[in-house]
């Protein structure tokens, strides 16, 4: 079973993800629109004043899921991840992140210029360590499949 292929086929179907952060052992979850690159890094935009942005500044470890809605009659299928998030700075491939987000979300505004203003939406990059797929991929039962991405990328 090709877990990476499943993830790559699934990501284009969903434009938002649930993102989990923590502060003082208290979890927080929010929804953000996202884009991704060929290396399966995730990108999103947010205001630096948002709770999840402030928590990432203090603790970059994040987790999340990317899930399409399904009916009660359907088996669930979802993609989950763990990784490290960071606010991107000028020179940190901001042009690439802006292009990916603009194309994926059909944005026409100059989001790169907005990111460079004090109160603008900043770009964030999540470098994924581990990917998981939960679903009935083998046709037999619903289960969790893991792709150790940080090890996989190096091979």
N, C-alpha and C positions, 0 to 999 in steps of 0.2 A: 504494500500500500504506500502510495507516494503522498505523505503528509504535506510536504512543501507545495506540490502541485495543487492539492486541495485548497491550501491557503491562498495561493496565487489566483486561483479561479474564483474564490469566494470574495476577496477584498473588493473587486470592482463592483460588486452587487450592493454594497452598503456604503453610505457616505458619512455616517456618524458612528462614534464609538463611545462607550462608557469608559471613563478614565478615573482610576482610584489613586488617591494620594493619602498621606498621613501626616499628622503633627501630634506629638506627645501621645503616641499610641492611639489616637482617635482617627478612624478612617473617614474619608470623604469621597463621594462619587459625583461626577458631573458628566454631561454629554458635550462632546465637541465634534465638529466636522473635521475630517482628516483627509490627507493625501499620503502617498507612499512612493518610494522609489524602487528601483530594481533590486537593491540590497535589502528590501523590506524594512527600511527605516520608516517611521511614521512621523508626519508633520501636521501641526495644527497651529491656529492663531488664537490668541486670547489677550485680554488686557492684563497687565502686570498686577493690577489691583485685585484681581479675582482670587478667591480663596485657593483654588488649585494651583494657580501661578505662584502665589506666595509660599505654599507648601512645597512646591518643586524647588524653589530657591533654597529652602532649608533642608530638604530631604529629596534628592532626585530619584529615589526608587519609586517606581510606579507599576501599576498593573492595570489591565483593562480587558474589555471584551468588545467584539464586533459581531452583532447578531441581527439577522433579519427577523421580522415578525413572522410567526407561523401560526396556523390554526391548531386547535386541539387535536384534530385528526392527523396532523403531520408530526413526524419525528423531529425533535429539535436538532439544529445544527448551528454551531457557533465557533468562532475563533477567539482565543484568549491569548494574552501575552503578559510577560514580565520584562521590565527593562529599566533603563536610566533615561530620564528626561532632562533637557536643558533648554534655557532660553538662548536662542541663537543671537550672536552678535554680528555686527558688520564684518564682512570677510568670511563668515562661517557658512558659505554657500547659500546666503540669503536669496540670491537671484534664482537658484535652483528650487528652493523651497517655495518661493513666490510663484514661479512658473507652474510647478506641480499643483499647487492649491488652486490657482486661477483656472487652469485647464480642467481639473477634476470637478470643481464646484461652479464652473461657468461664471466666474467673477470678471467684470470688465473694469472695475475701479483699480487705481494704482495702489495696491496693498503694500507694495514695497516702500513707497514714499510714506504711507501711513505708519508703517512699522518704525521708521526713523524719527518720528515725532515723539515728544515726551509722553503724550497720552494715547498714542496709537496702539493698535493691536500688534503685539509682538509675535514672532515666530518661535515655535518650540519644536525640537526634534527628540524623538524617542528612539534610542538605540535598543533594539529588542535582544534580550538574552535567550529567552525561551518562548516558543510558540506552542499552543495547544489547540487541538480541534476536538470538540465534543459532539458526537453524533453517531449515527448508525452507518458508518462507512464500510464495514465489512459485510453488510447485509444481514448480520445475525443479531447483534444487540447494540444498544446505545452505550458507548464508552468514551473515555478520554484517551486521546493519542497525543504524545509529546514529541516535539521537534526541538532538540537542544540546538538553538540557532547559533549561539556564540561558538560552539564547537563545530557546527556544520559549515559556517562561513570560512573557517580556517582550513577545511579539508579540500 
